[in-house]
Amino acid sequence: MPARTADHSRYAMHKARAGTRPAPTLIMMSDLSSLVEAPCRACGARLQFSAEAQKMRCTHCGSTEDVGFTRTKLAENALDYAVAPDGALSRAPTEEKRVLACQGCGARTTVNYDAPTIQCAFCGSKNVNPEAAAARLIAPAGVLPFRLGRGQVTEKFRAWVGGSWLAPSDLSSGAVLDNLHGLYVPFWTFDAHAHSEWAAEAGFYYYVPVQSRDANGRTVTTQERRVRWEPRHGSHQHFYDDLPEMASKNLRQQEDDIRECASFALEDVVDYDPRILLGWEAEVYSIDLRESAQKAQQTIEAREEDACARLVGGDTQRNLRVATTLSAQTFKHLLLPLWVCSYVYRGKLYRFLVNGQSGRIVGDRPTSGWKVFFLVMAALVALLIFGYFYSRR
């Protein structure tokens, strides 16, 4: 990995110690019921990961056990690792897990606990069954554990839903929670060193006196703006660290909300441990590595073009040409925590997301037509009053 110019975060130092491995680990998702077992040492019942305690908690007696988070395996995978044209990723270790497929929308998630009925986090359907087909998938390198439990999310929702002045007055009391799903959402993160060569023309304004005649035939002199063009060229380089790309097709309709909500402190990512998923759902990535890598490259190229444009200088510019070369490209597969939620108000369904680490909420809230009307009227009255006094000056 190239040397960073900025201070290293804890996460960056863990990555540096882990190094880069030549090939990603794969997991085998199948319809087999080989679930992770974590029995309670006190009573033998099932343990689940508690977001509030950041420990494993017994569902029966309530006793807790430390997880033992580690950050020693967060290795980067070289992006030039050969992905075959058919998408196969061979010669890698596998493990088996249960994948549940929603018959309503096709979403694929993994769960590490048995439940008589499971409701889809995306469409709300309860027609969710173990998927019969097996699939070879790249295993997560790390996971960011949930920090907010169901009770905390409910409290934050109540504060948020009635927190808008334009919302109906009865929204806080009339909104009924419909779905609260703690879901580990798949992300790819990409590292790359970008080197860009650029060329452009920088324009500098200057003014010349120009004489003309007005309507009365008198000669008048005005200043006319012109542009002096100068060729410019140069280079720019930057290291992009952990550029995230969401790997869920099922959440694409909420991609803007996710971009706003999913600002994670990745220095808190820990080594992937399937016990952390106990009691939660984890979506299987549905946007593959190749597609996400291409999108990340486009994002980097756009950022490089913006950075080069700022180097051109001048009052204006034209004919900017940028050639970007990427090197030291690596990736990781991470599972990041989001609460995918919905509520019903006056018979209509509204969706919202909660960042499972920070608690930030982004989503839809209805507005009161009367409040919007009075706000517009108040603005018009203020504008009329301002215009009246301005005209009397």
C-alpha positions in Angstrom: 0.0 0.0 0.0 1.3 3.5 -0.8 2.3 5.7 2.2 -0.5 8.0 3.5 0.2 11.7 3.8 -2.3 12.2 6.5 -2.3 10.8 10.0 -3.2 7.2 10.2 -6.4 6.2 11.9 -6.7 3.1 14.1 -8.4 1.4 11.2 -5.6 2.3 8.8 -3.0 0.9 11.2 -4.9 -2.4 11.6 -5.1 -2.6 7.8 -1.4 -2.0 7.5 -0.6 -4.7 9.9 -2.9 -7.2 8.2 -1.4 -6.5 4.8 -2.8 -7.5 1.4 -3.7 -11.1 0.7 -3.7 -12.4 -2.9 -7.2 -14.0 -3.0 -10.4 -13.5 -1.1 -12.0 -16.1 1.1 -15.3 -17.5 -0.2 -18.3 -18.6 1.7 -20.8 -21.2 0.4 -24.4 -20.1 0.9 -26.7 -23.1 0.7 -30.0 -24.4 1.9 -28.2 -26.5 4.6 -29.1 -25.8 8.2 -25.5 -25.6 9.4 -26.0 -22.6 11.8 -23.5 -21.1 14.1 -24.0 -22.5 17.6 -23.2 -20.3 20.7 -24.8 -22.0 23.8 -25.0 -20.1 27.1 -22.4 -21.4 29.6 -24.9 -20.9 32.4 -28.0 -22.6 31.1 -27.2 -23.9 27.6 -29.8 -21.7 25.8 -29.0 -19.8 22.7 -26.8 -16.7 22.8 -27.5 -13.6 20.6 -25.4 -10.5 20.1 -26.7 -7.6 22.1 -26.1 -4.2 20.5 -26.6 -2.4 23.8 -24.2 -4.5 25.8 -21.8 -5.2 22.9 -21.7 -8.8 24.3 -23.3 -12.1 23.7 -26.5 -12.3 25.8 -28.5 -15.4 26.7 -32.1 -15.3 25.4 -33.2 -17.3 28.4 -31.3 -16.3 31.6 -29.9 -13.0 30.4 -26.3 -13.7 31.3 -23.7 -12.2 29.1 -20.3 -13.3 27.6 -17.6 -11.2 25.9 -17.3 -11.6 22.2 -13.6 -10.9 22.1 -13.5 -8.5 19.1 -10.3 -8.6 17.1 -8.8 -6.5 14.3 -6.0 -8.7 13.0 -7.5 -10.1 9.8 -8.8 -7.0 8.0 -6.6 -7.7 5.0 -7.1 -6.1 1.7 -7.7 -8.2 -1.4 -5.8 -7.3 -4.5 -8.4 -6.2 -7.1 -6.4 -7.8 -9.9 -7.3 -11.2 -8.4 -8.6 -13.0 -11.5 -12.4 -13.1 -11.6 -13.3 -15.6 -14.3 -15.7 -14.5 -17.1 -18.4 -16.7 -15.7 -18.1 -15.1 -12.3 -16.5 -18.1 -10.7 -14.1 -17.6 -7.8 -12.4 -21.0 -7.5 -9.7 -22.5 -5.3 -10.9 -20.7 -2.1 -12.1 -22.0 1.2 -15.8 -22.3 1.7 -18.2 -22.6 4.6 -21.9 -23.3 4.6 -24.8 -21.1 5.8 -28.5 -20.8 5.3 -29.8 -18.4 2.8 -33.4 -17.3 3.0 -35.1 -16.0 -0.2 -38.2 -13.8 -0.3 -40.7 -15.1 -2.7 -42.2 -11.6 -3.0 -39.2 -9.4 -4.0 -36.3 -11.9 -4.3 -34.2 -10.5 -1.5 -31.6 -12.9 -0.1 -30.6 -12.8 3.5 -28.9 -15.0 6.0 -30.1 -15.6 9.5 -28.3 -17.4 12.3 -31.4 -18.3 14.4 -34.5 -20.4 13.8 -37.8 -18.5 13.5 -41.3 -20.0 12.7 -42.0 -17.0 10.4 -39.6 -14.5 9.0 -40.7 -11.2 7.5 -38.8 -9.7 4.6 -37.0 -6.5 5.6 -37.5 -5.0 2.1 -41.1 -5.7 1.0 -42.7 -7.0 4.3 -43.7 -10.4 2.8 -43.8 -13.3 5.2 -43.4 -15.8 2.3 -39.7 -16.3 3.0 -38.2 -19.8 2.6 -34.8 -21.4 2.6 -33.3 -21.1 -0.9 -32.5 -24.4 -2.5 -29.7 -23.3 -4.8 -26.2 -22.9 -3.6 -24.0 -19.9 -4.4 -20.3 -19.2 -4.1 -19.8 -15.8 -2.5 -16.8 -13.8 -1.2 -16.8 -13.9 2.6 -16.9 -10.6 4.6 -13.5 -9.4 5.8 -15.1 -7.4 8.6 -18.3 -6.4 10.3 -19.3 -3.2 12.1 -21.4 -4.4 15.1 -24.8 -2.9 15.8 -24.7 -0.3 18.6 -28.5 0.4 18.7 -31.0 -2.2 19.8 -34.7 -2.3 19.0 -35.8 -0.2 22.0 -33.3 2.5 21.3 -34.4 2.7 17.6 -38.0 3.0 18.7 -37.2 5.9 21.0 -35.2 7.7 18.2 -38.1 7.1 15.8 -40.6 8.7 18.2 -38.4 11.8 18.5 -37.7 12.0 14.8 -41.2 11.4 13.4 -42.7 14.4 15.2 -39.7 16.6 15.0 -40.6 18.4 11.8 -42.5 21.7 12.1 -44.3 21.0 8.8 -45.4 17.5 9.9 -49.1 17.0 10.8 -49.8 17.7 14.5 -51.0 14.2 15.2 -48.1 12.4 13.3 -46.1 11.5 16.5 -49.2 9.9 18.1 -50.7 8.5 14.9 -47.6 6.9 13.3 -47.7 3.1 13.9 -44.4 1.2 13.5 -44.8 -1.5 10.9 -41.3 -2.9 10.4 -38.1 -2.8 12.4 -35.4 -4.9 10.8 -31.8 -4.8 12.0 -30.0 -5.7 8.9 -26.3 -6.1 8.1 -26.1 -4.5 4.6 -23.3 -5.7 2.3 -20.7 -3.1 1.1 -17.6 -3.3 -1.0 -14.9 -0.9 0.0 -12.1 0.0 -2.5 -8.6 1.4 -2.1 -6.7 2.9 -5.0 -3.9 5.3 -5.8 -4.9 7.7 -8.6 -2.5 9.5 -10.8 -4.0 12.0 -13.3 -2.4 14.0 -16.1 -4.4 17.0 -17.2 -4.4 19.7 -19.8 -6.8 22.7 -20.2 -7.1 26.3 -21.2 -7.4 28.9 -18.4 -9.3 32.1 -19.2 -8.5 35.4 -17.6 -11.0 38.3 -17.9 -9.9 41.7 -19.0 -11.8 44.8 -20.1 -11.4 47.2 -23.1 -13.2 50.5 -23.7 -15.7 50.3 -26.5 -17.4 53.3 -28.0 -21.0 53.3 -29.4 -23.8 55.7 -29.9 -27.0 55.8 -27.8 -30.5 56.4 -29.0 -29.9 60.2 -29.1 -26.9 59.8 -31.3 -24.4 60.6 -28.6 -21.1 58.8 -28.3 -20.9 56.6 -25.2 -18.0 54.5 -23.9 -18.6 51.2 -22.1 -16.2 48.5 -20.7 -16.5 45.2 -22.7 -15.3 42.0 -21.0 -13.0 39.7 -23.0 -11.1 36.6 -22.2 -7.4 35.9 -22.6 -6.8 32.1 -23.0 -3.6 30.4 -21.8 -2.7 26.7 -22.0 -2.2 24.9 -18.8 -1.2 21.4 -17.8 -0.2 19.5 -14.8 -0.7 16.4 -12.7 -2.6 15.3 -9.6 -2.4 12.3 -7.4 -4.4 11.0 -4.4 -4.9 7.8 -2.4 -8.5 6.8 -2.0 -9.0 4.8 1.1 -12.1 2.7 1.8 -14.3 4.2 -0.9 -17.7 2.5 -0.1 -20.1 1.0 -2.6 -23.4 -0.5 -1.4 -23.8 -4.1 -2.7 -27.6 -4.4 -2.4 -30.0 -4.2 -5.3 -32.9 -4.4 -3.0 -32.0 -1.0 -1.4 -31.2 0.8 -4.7 -34.5 2.7 -4.5 -33.3 4.1 -1.2 -29.8 4.7 -2.4 -29.9 8.5 -1.8 -31.2 8.0 1.7 -28.5 5.4 2.4 -25.8 7.7 1.1 -27.1 10.3 3.6 -27.6 7.9 6.4 -24.8 5.4 6.1 -21.8 7.5 7.2 -20.0 5.0 9.3 -16.8 5.3 11.4 -15.0 2.4 9.7 -12.2 2.5 12.3 -14.7 0.5 14.5 -14.9 -2.4 12.0 -13.8 -5.7 13.6 -12.8 -9.0 12.1 -15.7 -11.0 10.7 -17.1 -13.3 13.4 -20.4 -15.1 12.6 -21.4 -14.9 16.3 -21.9 -11.1 15.9 -24.7 -11.9 13.4 -26.6 -14.1 15.9 -30.0 -12.7 16.4 -29.7 -10.4 13.3 -30.2 -10.6 9.6 -27.4 -10.2 7.0 -28.2 -9.6 3.3 -26.3 -11.5 0.7 -24.6 -9.1 -1.7 -26.5 -8.8 -5.0 -24.2 -6.3 -6.8 -21.1 -8.2 -7.6 -17.5 -7.2 -7.2 -16.9 -6.4 -10.9 -19.9 -4.0 -11.2 -19.1 -2.3 -7.9 -15.4 -1.9 -8.9 -16.4 -0.2 -12.2 -18.7 2.1 -10.3 -15.9 3.0 -7.8 -13.6 3.7 -10.7 -16.1 6.1 -12.2 -16.4 7.8 -8.8 -12.7 8.2 -8.5 -12.4 9.5 -12.1 -15.1 12.1 -11.5 -13.4 13.2 -8.3 -10.0 13.4 -10.1 -11.6 15.6 -12.8 -13.0 17.9 -10.2 -9.6 18.1 -8.4 -7.8 18.8 -11.7 -10.3 21.5 -12.6 -9.4 23.3 -9.4 -5.8 23.3 -10.4 -6.3 25.0 -13.8 -6.8 28.4 -12.3 -8.1 31.5 -14.1 -11.5 33.2 -14.1 -12.9 30.5 -16.4 -11.7 27.4 -18.2 -12.3 25.2 -21.2 -11.2 22.0 -22.9 -10.2 20.2 -19.7 -8.8 16.8 -20.5 -7.9 14.3 -17.7 -6.2 10.9 -18.1 -6.4 9.0 -14.8 -4.4 5.8 -14.0 -5.2 3.7 -11.0 -2.7 1.5 -9.2 -2.5 -0.4 -5.9 -6.2 -1.3 -6.2 -7.6 -3.4 -3.4 -11.0 -4.2 -2.0 -12.8 -5.6 1.1 -16.3 -7.0 1.7 -17.8 -5.5 4.8 -21.2 -5.9 6.6 -22.4 -2.6 7.9 -25.4 -2.1 10.3 -28.7 -0.4 9.2 -32.2 -0.6 10.6 -34.5 -0.9 7.6 -37.9 0.3 8.9 -41.3 1.5 8.0 -44.4 3.0 9.6 -48.0 3.6 8.8 -49.8 6.9 9.1 -53.4 7.3 8.0 -53.3 4.1 5.9 -50.1 5.1 4.0 -46.7 3.3 4.4 -43.6 5.4 4.9 -40.0 4.1 4.9 -37.0 5.2 6.9 -33.5 4.1 7.7 -31.5 4.2 10.9 -27.8 4.0 11.1 -27.1 1.1 13.4 -23.9 2.7 14.7 -24.7 6.4 15.0 -28.5 6.4 15.2 -28.9 8.9 12.4 -32.4 8.7 10.8 -33.2 9.4 7.2 -36.6 8.8 5.6 -40.0 10.0 4.6 -42.4 12.1 6.7 -45.7 13.5 5.5 -46.3 17.3 5.6 -49.4 19.1 6.7 -51.1 20.9 3.8 -52.4 23.6 6.0 -49.0 24.3 7.5 -47.4 24.5 4.1 -50.3 26.9 3.0 -49.8 29.2 6.0 -46.0 29.2 5.5 -46.4 30.3 1.8 -48.9 32.9 2.8 -46.6 34.3 5.5 -43.7 34.5 3.0 -45.9 36.4 0.5 -47.1 38.8 3.2 -43.5 39.4 4.3 -42.5 40.0 0.6 -45.3 42.5 0.1 -44.5 44.4 3.3 -40.8 44.6 2.2 -41.8 45.7 -1.3 -44.1 48.5 0.1 -41.4 50.0 2.4 -38.7 49.6 -0.2 -40.8 51.5 -2.8 -41.3 54.5 -0.3 -37.6 55.0 0.1 
